[in-house]
Amino acid sequence: MNDIKQRILYEDNHLIVINKKCGELVQGDQSGDRTLADDVKAYLRETYHKEGNVYLGIPHRLDRPTSGIVIYTKTEKALVRMNEMFKGSGVKKTYWAIVDKEPEHSEGTLVHYIIRDSRTNKSVALPVEENGAKLAKLDYKLLAKSTRYFLVEVVLHTGRHHQIRAQFAAINMHIKGDLKYGAARSNPDGGICLHARKVVFSHPVKKEEITIIADPPEDNLWSSFMNSQG
């Protein structure tokens, strides 16, 4: 909890936005592990001298091994409105991914139909629609390359389970460290090189446009790609 203050990307009376680390849980699951939400609540309790249970709304989630922007709400009003925006197209989400293969085209659009297997907590991206499959669409753009890896920017048009991971795997392009979807080896921290880089949305109460950008984890590969972006 002691570094939450340094990872706050935006905070006001209605929202608190955190740069999540790889491996952190956005909210509780069957593991029972401590969550980022627990740490944010502890920060709010300590900073604002709150007693008892601290309210914290969770309008969206990031996969545990990914990093980047997580939006929490401090009020129920903000939660209801952010939920509506996430369900629709009110939040523009941009991700960065480090992958093991250069895309065939420097930019383009991927369209698949995703089926989720809850038993394995994994999704499969299919080229044609099948019963129960949901449309998945994203735009991608190659930003930089090194000797072995490639930095790709992704703009999501839908929000399916493991969407980027599954769609990239469907074109034989794997996110570094993502063993579940075909990467050759794990990362030292157990995370994957998928980072929620930017969100743009209308503030749920103030109605002004908010743009939030999160730096990726501080390791040599991410840093080299960051430097290449100026």
N, C-alpha and C positions, 0 to 999 in steps of 0.2 A: 504493500500500500504506500510505502514511503516515497515511491517515485511517481505516483499518479499525478501530482501537481505539475511535474515536468513534462508529462505526456498529454496535458490538456490542450486541445487544438481550438476549442471554442467553449465558452461558458457564459450563460446569462441566467435569468430567473426561471427559464423554461427548459433549457437544453444544457447538456454537458457532453462534449464530444472528445473521445480519447483515441490516441494512437495505440492500437492493440499490438502486443508482442505475439510472435509465433508461440503456440502452445497454450495461450490463455483461453479459458472458456468465457464466452460472452455472458452466459447464464448457466445455472446448474443443470447437471445431467446425472445419469445413473452412476457415474464415477464417484460422485460426492466430493470431488476436488473443489478447492476454493476457486472462486470465479472473479473475473474482472468486475462484475457488478458488486460483489462483496467489497472489493477494494474501493470502488467509487463511493459506495454508501459510507464506508469508514471515513473516507476523505471528507464527505459532506457533513457527516456527524461531527468530526473534529474541527473542521474549518468554520462551520456556522453554529457550533455549539447546540446541535440538535439532540433531543433526548428521545429515547424509545426507537421505534421502527422508522427508518428513513425511506420515504417513497422514492422509487426509481422505476420508470417505465422503460420497457425494452421493445422498440418498434421493429427491429431487424436483428439479424445475426450474421456473424462471419464464422466460417469453418475454423475449428480449433487450430489447425496448423498454419493458417494464413495470418497475415499481419495487416495493419492499416486502420482505417477510419471506422469507429463504432459510435453510433449516436444513441445516447440515452436521454430520457426526458425526466424533468423534475416535477412536472405536473400532469395530472390526468388529462386535462384539456389538450396539452401538447401531444400526449401519447395518442389520443384518438385521432388527431389531425395528421400526425406523422404516419400512423398506421394506414390511413386512407391514401397518403401520398406514396407510400411504399407499395401498396396493393395496385395502384394505378401506375401512371408514368410521371409522377410528381417529383421523383428524385433521380437526377441523372448521375449514374455511377461509372467511374472510370477506374480501371485496374491496371497495374503493371504486372507482367509475368516474365520470368526468365525461363526460357525453354531450350531444349536440346537440339532443335532442328529449325533451320530457317524456313519460314513460310514460303510456299510456292510463289505467291505474289506478295509484294511489299505491303499491300493493304487490300482489304476486302471484307466480305460479309460471310459469316457462317450461319446456316439454317439447318437445324436438326429437330428431331422429335425425341424427347427424353423420357425414359422410363426409370423410375427409382425402385431399387430393391431394398426394402427396409431391413431385411435380414442381414445383408452385408453392408448396409449403409453406403451404397454405391449406386451411381446412375450410369446408364448406357445411352449414348446419343446415336439415334438411328437416322438413316438418310430419308426414310419414308414414314408416314404416319401409321401407327398401329394402335389397337385398342388400349386406352389408358395412357398413351404417350402424350406429352405436352410440348407445344411448340417452344423452341429455344432459338433465340437469335442474338447475335453479337456482331459488332464491327471490330476489326483489328487493324493495327498498323505497326510495321517494324520500325523501331526507333533507333536501335544500335545493335552492333554485333561485336563479339570478341572471338578469340580463336576457337572456342568450344561452345559458347552459348549466345543466345539472342534475346534482346529485350523487346518485348511486344506490349503495346498499349491496347487495352480492350475497353470498348464502350458497350455496356449491356443494354439490350432492349427488352429482355425478359429476365425474371429472377428465379430460375429453376435450381433445384438441388444439385450442388456440385457442377453447375453449368459450364463454367470455363474449363474446369478440369476434364469433364467428360467430352466436351466438344473438341478440345485440343487433342485428346487421346484418340478421338474418332478419325482425325487426319494424321495420326502417327506423330504427333508433336506433344512432348511430355514436359510438364513443369518440373524444374529442378527440385529434387527431393521427394517428389510425389510418387512413392512406391505403389500406392493404391491404384494409380492410373498409369503405371507402366514405366516410371523413371528407373534408371539403371541402379541408382544408389540413393541412400538417404542423406539428408543434411546433418551436420554435427549437432544442431540444436533440435533435431526432430521435426522441424517445421518444413514448409514448402515455400518456394520463391514466387508466391502469389500475394500481391499487396494491394489493398484498397487505397488507391492513390488520391482520388478526388471525388467529392460530391457537390452537386449544385441543387439547391432547392429553395422554395419560398418559406421563410420562417413561419412556423405554424400559428404564431400569435401576432407578431409584428408585420408579417406579410412582405417584408423586404427580402430580396434575393441574397442568399448566403452561399458563398463558395469556400470550401474547406479543402486544404491540401495537406497530405501527410507524407513525411519523408520515410523511405523504406528502412529496414533494419541496417545497423551499422556493421556491415562486414565488407570484406575486400571486393567481392564481386559486385554487390549492390553499389558500393562507393565508386567503383570504376565506371559503372554505367551512369551513375548520377553525374560524375564529372564530365562524361561525354555529352550530357544534356545541357551543359553550361550552367 
